[in-house]
Amino acid sequence: MMNIAVKIAGVEWKNPVTVASGTFASGKEYGNFMDISQLGAITTKGVSARPWAGNPAPRVAETYGGMLNAIGLQNPGVEAFINDDLPFLEKHNSRVIVNICGHNVEEYCEVAAALGGYSTVDMLEVNISCPNVSEGGIAFGTNWKMTEKVVAAVKKAAKQPIIVKLSPNVTDIDVIAKAAEAAGADAISMINTLIGMKIDLHTRKPLLGNKIGGLSGPAIKPVAVRMVYQVSRAVKIPIIGMGGIMTGEDAVEMMLAGASAVAVGTANFANPLASIGVIEGIGQFMADNDIADVNELVGQAWK
């Protein structure tokens, strides 16, 4: 018998696999292809206090080994999420993680407070890559003081454990991770996308409507593995690793680097069943290597 259950910030998952925010919506569409209850957790698309328009089209571009996206966190707001998505999620036997976003600290706290009374919501993922309009559009996650400010405020407003999603677009990610931990984060998820651009050879202009976008997919996996390895040695809270995970072996590598769980993102667009394949792949690796407990993998690369 193998144990593939993990515990993240006191919340037990049946297995260590979730999906990356923004790649799975709230699971309705993927439910046409798979039993989403097989996931350890479902991480929703970003939810804001009020409807968020997002960026101009085109919003997605294919690249070597990945994709660029500039969706801009478009969503109908927390009230619509509660009315339309939570009833669907209640029907499935997976942990629910709601990704929350805001233009300022107050908006983050508003979303956290609105979700506090719903037992269906097991955890909140705080997206600190959002631009803080009060500070001229600087992303919260690129400055340790701003990170500390928003995390401390959300922690106070939230009823659920909070996961802080880190941006890789910083000079020293350890500093940001430590600030999040000091402010009360219960876990960290990493990494978000790397900033990139693609230029259309015919128009000779940036292909994305927003000009720049976030690079994800296999191309960023070595960066993600390095950053997880680095941060797992700097903080004591659990890490959910993501960035280019396509297979069970990719997930195992991320766990060896120090992640207690993983999230599948871009792979979902290429194969709706990718996350199930990752769960099965982890189990196969454990069987092939006589590993009884998936938690034994965590951080073996540096122990």
SULUR-V976304 format. One record per pair of residues at least 24 apart in sequence whose C-alpha atoms are under 10 Angstrom apart, sorted by sequence separation. I is the first residue (numbers start at 1). GAP is how many residues later the second one is. D is the distance in whole Angstrom. If there is no record, write none. Layout:
# SULUR-V976304
i = (I	I)
gap = (GAP	GAP)
d = (D	D)
This chain:
# SULUR-V976304
i = (14	15	16	17	18	19	20	21	22	51	52	53	77	96	97	98	99	100	101	102	126	127	141	142	161	162	163	164	165	166	167	168	169	170	192	193	219	220	221	233	243	246	14	15	16	17	18	19	20	21	48	50	51	52	95	96	97	98	99	100	101	102	126	141	142	161	162	163	164	165	166	167	168	169	191	217	218	219	220	221	225	229	232	233	246	13	14	15	18	19	46	47	48	49	50	51	94	95	96	97	98	99	100	101	102	104	140	141	142	160	161	162	163	164	165	166	167	168	169	194	216	217	218	225	228	229	231	232	248	252	13	14	46	47	48	49	50	51	73	95	96	97	98	99	100	101	102	103	104	105	140	141	142	143	152	156	163	165	166	167	168	193	216	217	218	228	229	230	231	232	247	248	251	12	13	45	46	47	48	49	50	51	73	92	94	95	96	97	98	99	100	101	102	103	104	105	126	139	141	142	143	144	147	148	151	152	155	156	167	192	215	216	217	218	225	226	228	229	230	231	232	246	247	248	250	251	12	45	46	47	48	49	50	51	73	90	91	101	102	103	104	105	126	141	142	144	147	148	151	152	154	155	191	194	216	217	221	225	228	229	245	246	247	248	249	252	45	46	47	48	49	50	90	100	101	102	103	104	124	139	142	143	144	145	146	147	148	149	150	151	152	153	154	155	191	194	224	225	227	228	229	245	247	248	251	252	46	47	48	49	89	90	102	103	104	124	142	144	145	147	148	149	151	152	153	154	155	193	225	226	227	228	246	247	248	250	251	252	46	47	78	79	82	86	89	103	141	143	144	147	148	151	152	191	192	218	221	222	225	226	246	247	248	249	250	47	48	78	82	87	104	142	143	144	146	147	148	150	151	152	191	221	224	225	245	247	248	249	252	261	6	47	77	78	81	86	103	124	142	144	145	146	147	148	149	151	190	191	225	247	248	252	260	261	5	46	47	79	86	105	123	124	125	141	144	145	148	190	247	248	249	260	4	45	78	79	82	103	104	123	124	125	126	127	128	129	140	141	143	144	147	148	191	248	249	259	260	44	78	103	122	123	124	125	126	127	128	129	130	148	190	191	248	260	261	102	121	122	123	124	125	126	127	128	129	141	145	190	259	260	121	122	123	124	125	126	127	128	129	141	189	255	256	258	259	260	119	121	122	123	124	125	126	127	129	188	255	256	257	258	259	44	105	109	112	113	116	117	118	119	190	255	256	257	258	108	109	112	115	116	117	118	252	255	256	257	258	108	109	111	112	113	114	115	116	117	188	254	255	256	257	258	105	106	109	110	112	113	114	115	116	188	253	254	255	256	257	258	44	105	108	109	112	113	114	115	252	253	254	255	256	257	258	104	105	108	109	111	112	113	252	253	255	256	257	42	105	106	107	109	110	111	112	113	188	217	253	254	256	102	105	106	109	110	112	187	217	218	253	22	52	105	108	109	187	188	189	190	191	192	193	194	216	217	218	25	42	52	108	112	186	187	188	189	190	191	192	193	216	217	22	42	43	47	48	49	52	106	186	187	188	189	190	191	192	193	215	216	21	22	37	41	42	43	44	45	46	47	48	49	50	185	186	187	188	189	190	191	36	39	40	41	42	43	44	45	46	47	48	49	174	178	181	182	184	185	186	187	188	189	190	191	37	38	39	40	41	42	43	44	45	46	47	48	49	100	173	174	177	181	26	37	38	39	40	41	42	43	44	45	46	47	48	168	172	173	176	177	180	181	36	37	38	39	40	41	42	43	44	45	46	168	174	175	178	179	181	28	35	36	37	39	49	50	73	173	174	177	178	26	27	35	36	37	49	72	173	174	177	178	26	48	49	126	168	172	174	175	178	239	25	26	28	48	49	50	125	174	177	238	27	28	47	48	49	50	173	174	26	27	48	49	124	125	126	127	26	48	49	97	99	123	125	126	129	47	48	97	98	99	100	123	125	128	129	27	47	49	97	98	99	127	97	99	232	233	232	190	233	26	189	229	232	233	26	188	228	26	189	190	191	229	230	187	189	190	229	163	165	189	163	164	165	18	21	163	164	165	18	21	22	163	18	19	21	14	15	18	20	21	46	47	14	43	44	46	47	13	14	41	43	44	46	13	41	43	12	13	11	21	21	12	11	11	9	8	69	68	70	67	68	69	68	69	68	69	67	68	68	67	63	63	63	61	62	61	71	61	70	71	72	68	69	70	71	68	70	69	70	72	70	71	69	70	71	21	68	69	70	68	69	70	61	67	68	69	60	61	67	68	69	58	59	60	67	68	11	58	59	60	66	67	68	11	57	58	59	65	66	67	9	10	57	58	59	65	66	67	9	56	57	58	59	61	63	65	66	67	8	9	55	56	57	58	59	60	62	63	64	65	66	9	55	56	59	60	61	62	63	64	65	66	8	55	56	64	65	54	63	65	20	20	20	21	20	9	10	9	8	9	66	8	9	65	8	68	67	66	66	20	41	43	20	40	42	18	20	40	41	17	18	19	20	40	16	17	18	9	8	9	8	9	7	8	17	8	17	16	40	39	36	38	39	30	33	34	35	38	16	33	34	36	40	24	32	33	36	39	23	24	31	34	35	38	20	21	23	24	30	34	16	17	18	19	20	21	22	23	29	30	16	17	18	19	20	21	22	23	24	16	17	18	19	20	23	24	15	16	17	18	19	20	23	15	16	17	18	19	20	13	19	20	24	19	8	7	8	6	7	6	19	5	19	18	17	18	17	18	17	18	16	17	16	15	17	16	15	15	4	4	16	4	15	16	3	2	4	3	2	2	1	6	2	3	4	5	6	7	2	3	4	5	6	1	2	3	4	5	1	2	3	4	1	2	3)
gap = (24	24	24	24	24	24	24	24	24	24	24	24	24	24	24	24	24	24	24	24	24	24	24	24	24	24	24	24	24	24	24	24	24	24	24	24	24	24	24	24	24	24	25	25	25	25	25	25	25	25	25	25	25	25	25	25	25	25	25	25	25	25	25	25	25	25	25	25	25	25	25	25	25	25	25	25	25	25	25	25	25	25	25	25	25	26	26	26	26	26	26	26	26	26	26	26	26	26	26	26	26	26	26	26	26	26	26	26	26	26	26	26	26	26	26	26	26	26	26	26	26	26	26	26	26	26	26	26	26	26	27	27	27	27	27	27	27	27	27	27	27	27	27	27	27	27	27	27	27	27	27	27	27	27	27	27	27	27	27	27	27	27	27	27	27	27	27	27	27	27	27	27	27	28	28	28	28	28	28	28	28	28	28	28	28	28	28	28	28	28	28	28	28	28	28	28	28	28	28	28	28	28	28	28	28	28	28	28	28	28	28	28	28	28	28	28	28	28	28	28	28	28	28	28	28	28	29	29	29	29	29	29	29	29	29	29	29	29	29	29	29	29	29	29	29	29	29	29	29	29	29	29	29	29	29	29	29	29	29	29	29	29	29	29	29	29	30	30	30	30	30	30	30	30	30	30	30	30	30	30	30	30	30	30	30	30	30	30	30	30	30	30	30	30	30	30	30	30	30	30	30	30	30	30	30	30	31	31	31	31	31	31	31	31	31	31	31	31	31	31	31	31	31	31	31	31	31	31	31	31	31	31	31	31	31	31	31	31	32	32	32	32	32	32	32	32	32	32	32	32	32	32	32	32	32	32	32	32	32	32	32	32	32	32	32	33	33	33	33	33	33	33	33	33	33	33	33	33	33	33	33	33	33	33	33	33	33	33	33	33	34	34	34	34	34	34	34	34	34	34	34	34	34	34	34	34	34	34	34	34	34	34	34	34	35	35	35	35	35	35	35	35	35	35	35	35	35	35	35	35	35	35	36	36	36	36	36	36	36	36	36	36	36	36	36	36	36	36	36	36	36	36	36	36	36	36	36	37	37	37	37	37	37	37	37	37	37	37	37	37	37	37	37	37	37	38	38	38	38	38	38	38	38	38	38	38	38	38	38	38	39	39	39	39	39	39	39	39	39	39	39	39	39	39	39	39	40	40	40	40	40	40	40	40	40	40	40	40	40	40	40	41	41	41	41	41	41	41	41	41	41	41	41	41	41	42	42	42	42	42	42	42	42	42	42	42	42	43	43	43	43	43	43	43	43	43	43	43	43	43	43	43	44	44	44	44	44	44	44	44	44	44	44	44	44	44	44	44	45	45	45	45	45	45	45	45	45	45	45	45	45	45	45	46	46	46	46	46	46	46	46	46	46	46	46	47	47	47	47	47	47	47	47	47	47	47	47	47	47	48	48	48	48	48	48	48	48	48	48	49	49	49	49	49	49	49	49	49	49	49	49	49	49	49	49	50	50	50	50	50	50	50	50	50	50	50	50	50	50	50	51	51	51	51	51	51	51	51	51	51	51	51	51	51	51	51	51	51	52	52	52	52	52	52	52	52	52	52	52	52	52	52	52	52	52	52	52	52	53	53	53	53	53	53	53	53	53	53	53	53	53	53	53	53	53	53	53	53	53	53	53	53	54	54	54	54	54	54	54	54	54	54	54	54	54	54	54	54	54	54	55	55	55	55	55	55	55	55	55	55	55	55	55	55	55	55	55	55	55	55	56	56	56	56	56	56	56	56	56	56	56	56	56	56	56	56	56	57	57	57	57	57	57	57	57	57	57	57	57	58	58	58	58	58	58	58	58	58	58	58	59	59	59	59	59	59	59	59	59	59	60	60	60	60	60	60	60	60	60	60	61	61	61	61	61	61	61	61	62	62	62	62	62	62	62	62	63	63	63	63	63	63	63	63	63	64	64	64	64	64	64	64	64	64	64	65	65	65	65	65	65	65	66	66	66	66	67	69	69	70	70	70	70	70	71	71	71	72	72	72	72	72	72	73	73	73	73	74	74	74	75	75	75	76	76	76	76	76	77	77	77	77	78	78	78	79	79	79	79	79	79	79	80	80	80	80	80	81	81	81	81	81	81	82	82	82	83	83	84	104	106	110	111	112	114	115	124	125	125	126	126	126	127	127	128	128	129	129	130	131	133	134	135	136	136	137	137	138	138	138	138	139	139	139	139	140	140	141	141	141	142	142	143	143	143	144	144	144	144	145	145	145	146	146	146	146	147	147	147	147	147	148	148	148	148	148	149	149	149	149	149	149	149	150	150	150	150	150	150	150	151	151	151	151	151	151	151	151	152	152	152	152	152	152	152	152	152	152	153	153	153	153	153	153	153	153	153	153	153	153	153	154	154	154	154	154	154	154	154	154	154	154	155	155	155	155	155	156	156	156	169	170	171	171	172	176	176	177	178	178	178	179	179	179	180	198	199	200	201	220	220	220	221	221	221	222	222	222	222	223	223	223	223	223	224	224	224	228	229	229	230	230	231	231	231	232	234	235	235	236	237	237	237	238	238	238	238	238	239	239	239	239	239	240	240	240	240	240	241	241	241	241	241	241	242	242	242	242	242	242	243	243	243	243	243	243	243	243	243	243	244	244	244	244	244	244	244	244	244	245	245	245	245	245	245	245	246	246	246	246	246	246	246	247	247	247	247	247	247	248	248	248	248	249	252	253	253	254	254	255	255	256	256	257	258	258	259	260	261	261	262	262	263	264	265	266	267	268	275	278	278	279	279	279	280	281	282	283	284	285	286	287	288	288	288	288	288	288	289	289	289	289	289	290	290	290	290	290	291	291	291	291	292	292	292)
d = (8	7	6	7	6	6	8	5	7	6	6	10	10	7	6	8	9	7	9	9	9	10	8	9	8	5	5	5	5	5	6	6	8	10	8	9	9	6	7	10	10	10	8	5	8	9	6	8	8	7	8	8	4	7	8	5	6	7	6	6	7	8	8	6	7	6	7	5	6	6	6	5	7	6	10	10	7	7	9	10	10	8	8	8	9	9	5	8	10	10	10	8	9	10	7	4	10	8	5	5	5	4	5	6	9	9	10	6	9	10	8	8	6	8	7	6	7	6	7	8	10	6	4	10	7	9	10	5	10	9	5	8	6	9	7	9	4	8	10	6	7	5	6	6	6	7	10	7	8	8	9	9	7	8	10	10	10	7	9	8	9	8	6	4	7	9	8	8	8	7	8	9	7	9	7	8	8	6	8	5	6	9	8	10	10	8	8	6	8	7	9	9	7	6	5	10	8	9	9	6	10	10	10	8	9	8	8	9	10	10	10	7	7	7	8	9	10	5	9	10	10	7	8	9	8	9	10	9	7	8	5	5	8	9	10	9	10	7	8	5	6	9	10	8	8	9	7	10	6	10	10	6	9	9	10	8	8	6	6	6	9	8	9	7	8	9	8	10	6	6	8	9	6	10	9	8	6	6	10	10	9	10	10	10	9	9	9	9	9	9	9	9	9	7	9	10	8	9	9	6	8	9	7	4	8	7	9	6	9	10	7	9	9	8	9	10	9	7	9	10	5	9	9	5	9	9	9	10	9	8	10	7	9	5	6	9	7	10	9	9	9	9	9	9	9	10	9	9	5	7	6	6	6	9	9	9	10	10	6	10	7	9	7	7	9	9	9	6	8	9	10	10	7	8	9	6	8	9	7	8	6	9	10	9	8	9	4	7	8	10	9	7	9	9	10	7	8	8	7	8	7	10	10	7	8	7	7	9	9	7	5	9	9	9	8	10	10	8	8	9	9	9	10	7	6	9	5	9	8	8	9	7	10	10	7	10	9	9	9	9	6	9	7	9	7	8	10	9	9	8	8	9	8	8	7	10	10	10	8	10	9	5	6	6	6	6	6	7	10	9	8	8	8	8	9	10	10	6	5	5	4	5	5	7	6	10	10	7	9	6	8	8	6	6	6	6	7	7	9	9	9	9	10	8	6	8	10	10	9	7	8	7	9	9	9	10	9	9	9	5	7	9	9	8	10	9	8	10	9	9	9	9	5	7	4	8	10	7	10	6	8	9	9	6	5	5	7	9	10	9	9	9	9	8	5	9	9	9	5	5	7	8	8	9	7	9	9	6	9	8	7	10	9	8	6	5	6	8	10	5	8	5	6	6	10	9	7	9	9	8	5	7	10	8	9	7	9	9	5	8	9	10	9	8	10	9	10	8	10	8	8	9	8	10	9	10	10	10	9	10	7	9	6	9	9	10	8	8	9	9	10	8	9	8	9	7	9	7	9	10	10	10	8	5	9	10	10	9	10	10	10	5	6	6	6	7	8	8	6	7	8	10	10	7	9	9	10	10	6	5	5	4	5	6	7	10	10	10	10	10	9	9	7	8	8	10	7	6	6	8	9	8	8	6	6	6	6	6	10	10	9	5	6	6	6	7	5	5	5	7	9	9	10	9	10	10	9	8	8	7	8	10	9	9	8	6	4	5	5	5	6	5	6	6	9	10	7	10	7	7	9	5	8	6	6	6	6	6	6	8	6	8	9	9	10	10	9	9	10	8	7	5	7	8	9	7	8	7	9	10	9	8	7	9	7	10	7	8	9	8	5	10	9	9	9	8	6	8	6	10	9	10	8	9	6	9	7	9	7	9	7	7	7	9	8	10	9	9	10	10	9	9	8	7	9	10	10	6	10	10	9	9	9	10	6	9	10	8	8	8	9	5	10	9	9	9	7	6	9	10	10	10	9	9	8	8	10	10	10	9	10	10	8	10	9	10	10	9	9	10	9	9	9	9	10	9	8	9	8	9	9	8	9	10	10	9	10	9	9	9	10	8	10	10	9	9	8	10	10	9	9	9	9	9	9	9	10	10	9	8	9	9	9	10	7	9	10	9	9	10	9	10	8	9	10	9	10	8	9	9	9	9	8	7	10	8	8	10	8	9	9	10	7	8	9	10	9	9	10	10	9	10	9	9	7	10	10	7	8	10	10	10	8	9	9	8	10	10	7	10	9	10	8	8	9	8	6	9	8	9	7	8	8	5	9	10	8	5	6	6	5	9	7	9	5	7	9	7	8	5	8	10	9	7	6	7	10	7	6	9	7	6	9	8	9	5	6	10	6	6	10	8	7	5	7	8	4	9	7	8	5	8	9	9	8	6	6	9	9	8	9	5	8	9	10	8	9	9	9	5	6	9	7	6	8	9	9	10	9	9	5	8	9	6	10	7	8	10	9	10	9	10	10	9	9	9	9	6	8	6	8	7	10	9	10	10	8	7	9	10	10	9	10	9	9	9	7	10	9	9	10	9	9	10	9	10	10	8	9	7	6	10	9	8	10	9	9	9	10	8	10	9	7	9	10	8	9	7	9	7	7	9	9	9	9	7	9	8	8	8	9	10	9	9	9	9	6	10	6	8	10	10	8	8	5	9	8	7	9	8	7	6	6	5	5	7	9	9	7	4	5	5	5	5	7	9	8	6	6	6	6	8	7	10	8	7	9	9	10	9	10	9	9	8	7	8	8	7	9	7	10	10	7	8	7	10	9	10	8	10	10	7	8	7	10	9	10	10	9	9	8	8	9	9	9	8	9	10	8	8	10	9	9	9	8	8	8	9	7	6	6	7	7	10	5	5	5	8	7	6	6	8	9	8	8)
